[in-house]
Amino acid sequence: MRPYVEEACCISCGACESVCSADPNVFEVGEVASVVHPEVCSGDGQCAEVCPGECIQISEAGE
């Protein structure tokens, strides 16, 4: 599974980063959230659930 962040709607709140249980964290939040370690994503969808702007989608790799 791979998360995708729609950067145009991201408000850099850090909610995705705070709930990510992967080590290292899948996300890095700067001006926008970026996916920096997609290979460790568990695909549990917690990041998408907490995103206030609904800017995160989880999909199969390559989709």
Secondary structure, DSSP 8 states (H G I E B T S, - for coil): -EEEE-TTT-----HHHHH---SS-SEEESSSEEES-GGG-----HHHHH-TT--EEEE-TT-
